[in-house]
Amino acid sequence: MAVPMAQANSVVFNFAPSTDATHPNTLGNIGNSDTFNSSSGIATTVGVSGWACYSGSTSVACAGGTNASNAYLNDSSHATALYQFSGSGLGLTMSTVNEIPNNGFVQVDFSQLLNSLKGSTITSVVVTVSNINTGWNMFIGTTAGTLAASGTPEIGPNTAAGLGTNTVVTIDLSQNDATHYADLSTLLSDKILGITGAQNCEVELNNITVNYNPAVPEPATFVLMGGALLGLGAAGRKLRRRS
């Protein structure tokens, strides 16, 4: 019996009201945390929350620079409100322009999504950010409200030439090269992605696409299914003969 091959699939989360299946008519302040449904693919969710970085009572930059030893939050953080832009994505109300500044961050919790995809093979997580002024930092961690990583930032600070207002950049977290320091397995184990602005810039979270190959039943499962079908067929023939 031939075993079917797994086909690649995608789950997409949009964070702009014009494309957001969860809040299609929402604009502006949506509170400190919210749940977003997938806009395509299987029905599942991610949790999103907004945070401000503090050292004691002083607002500080979340990421301290390009050096990995400085690129972590030094103290606890405080919740702050998420802000939705029409057609472009999520920011924070703490910023003067309601985008994600360098002293605040947006976290995305993949726990429910990963539970929904249990048994599948996730091949990539693609994050799209927009309206970039200078750049961004991304961190992978395990704790809500703490912008921490298992290593250096996943990407950044990215200050590539040509970035500017309305720039849209797509980042594939499955890559592992000179600008991608944490591999996909780190995100899948730690489950929380944090995004903050680099230097004094702002950025918006536009959408996230998770690509995966669905689970394929083991060959033994097909053997059992085949045996059950043969048994049903034999039983049907016996009943027809008796009648």
N, C-alpha and C positions, 0 to 999 in steps of 0.2 A: 504493500500500500504506500503510495507516494505521500511524503510529508510536506505540507504546504510551507512555503518560505514566508518569513515575516516581512511585511511591507512597512516602509518608513511612514510615520505619521507626525503630526505637529499639533501642539496646543498653544494657542495665542492668547495673550492678555494685553488688552489695550487700556491705556490710562487717560486718554483724552475723551471728554464727554461726547464728542461727535461719533466716536467709534466704540465707546465703552459700553458693553452689554449690561453691566451692572448698574451704571448710573448714566443712562443716555441723555438725560436732561439736566444733569448737575453741572454747576459752574461755581467756582469760588471755594470757600472754606467748607471742607467735608469732615472736619474733626481730626483728632489726633491719630486715629487708626481706622481702618476699614477693610472689608473683604471684597475682593474683586473676582467675579466669575470669568471663566474662559469665554472668549468671544468666538472661538472656533475650536474644533477638536472635541475631545471628551468633556463632559460636564465636571469641572473641578474648580478649585479656588486657590488663590494666594492671599496671604495677609500682608497688608502694607501699613507702615506706621511712620510718623514723623518725630524727629528728635533734635534738640539743640545741645551743643557741646559746651560744657562748663568745667572750669577748674575752681573748685570751691564755689564762690558766688560770681565769678568772673567768666564772661563769655569768651571762649577761645576757639581757635581754628581746630577743626577735627583732625586734620592730618598735618603733621609738623614738617613736612618736606619730603624730598625724594629718598632720604636715608631711611631704610626700613626700621631702624631702631627708634626713629622719631615719629613714625607714621601710624601712631595709635593714639586713641583717646586716653588722656591721663587721669580722668576723673569720671564720676557718674554723669549721665546725661539726663535731660528733662524733656518730657513730651512737648511737642509743638504741633500746630495744626497743619494738615495737608491742604494744598490748594490745587484745584483742577483748572487748567487752561483749556479753552475751547479749541479742539483740533490739534493740540501740541503735547499735552502731558501733565505730569504732576510736579508741583514744587512745594514750598513751605511758606506760610504766612509771615514767618519771622524775617524773611528777606524783604528788602524795600521794593523789589519787583516780583515778589511771591514765587521765586524760583528756588533752587537748592543752592545755598551759599556755602562757603568753606567753613562756617561755624555751625552748620546744621547738616543733617543727613536723613535720607529716606531708606528704610529697611524693607526688604521683601522676604517673607518667610515662605519657603517652598514645602513645608512639612505636609500639608494636606495634598498638594499636587503629587509629591513623591509617594504618598500612601495610595493615591488613586492609580499611579503607574507601577505599583509593586509588581515585580516579575518582568517588567519591560526593560529594555536597554536604552538608556538616555544617551544620545550621541552628541548633542550640543545644546547649550543654552545661549540664545542670542539676545543681547540687550541693546535697545536703541535709545539713545539720548539725543536731545535736540536743544536748540537755542543756546549753543555753547559760546561763552565769551572767551575763556582762556583754556579750560580743560576740566578734568574730573579725576577723582580717585574712587576706586571700588575696593571693598574689603569683604572677606568671607569670614563669618563668625558663627557662634553658637548661642549668643545671649542677646535677647531683645533689649534695645536701649544702650548697648555698648558697641561702639564701632571698632571691633577688633578683627584680626585676621589670623589665619594659621601660619602665614608667612608674610612676605611683603605684599603691597597692594596688588590686586589682580591686574589692574592697569593704572598707570599714572604715577605722578601727575602727568597727564598728556597735554603738552603745550605745542603740538605740531603746527607748523606754519599753515595758514589758510583757515584756521578755525575762526569763526565769527558769528555774529547774530544770525539766527535761523539755520545754522549748520546742523545737519543730522548725521550722527555717527553710529554705525552698527558695530558692536563688539561681540565676537564669538568666543565664549568662555571655554570652548573645547580646545582652542589653540594653546600651544605651549612653546613660545618662542621668546625672543629678546624683550618683548613688551607685555608678555602674558606670564606672570610669575606663579600663579596658582592653577593647578589643573582642575578639570571638571570633577574629578573624584572628590576633591576637597569641598566643593559646593554641595555635592550630593550627600556627603557625610555630615557637614556642619549645618547646612540647610538655610542659612540666613545670609543674604547679600545686602551690603550697605553701600550707598552711593552718596558722595559729597562733592562739592565743588573744589577745584584746585585753586590755590592762591585765593584771590578775592573775587573770583568769578561766580557766575551762576550757571545752572544747567537744569534741564527738565527730564524726567523719566517718561519716555513716550510709549514703549511697548516691550514685551518680553515674549520670545517664541522658544518653546521647548520642543526639540526634535527627538523622536524616539522610535525604536523598533518594538512593536508589541510582542508579548510573550507568545511562544509557539509551544503547544502541548508536546510533551515527550513522546517519542515513538511508541513506548509501551502503552501510553494512553490510547493511541490509535488502534493498537492491537486489541485492547480491551473493548473499545467501541466496535471494532469490526466483528469480534466474537459475539458481542451482544446482538448486533444486527443479524448475524447468521442464525443465532438462536431464535430470534423473533420470526425470521423467515421460515425456519423449520416448524415452529409452533403453528404458524399460519397455514402451512401446507397440511399438517395433521388435521386441523380443524376443518379445512375444505374437504378432505377425504371422508371424514366422519359425516359431514352433511350431505 
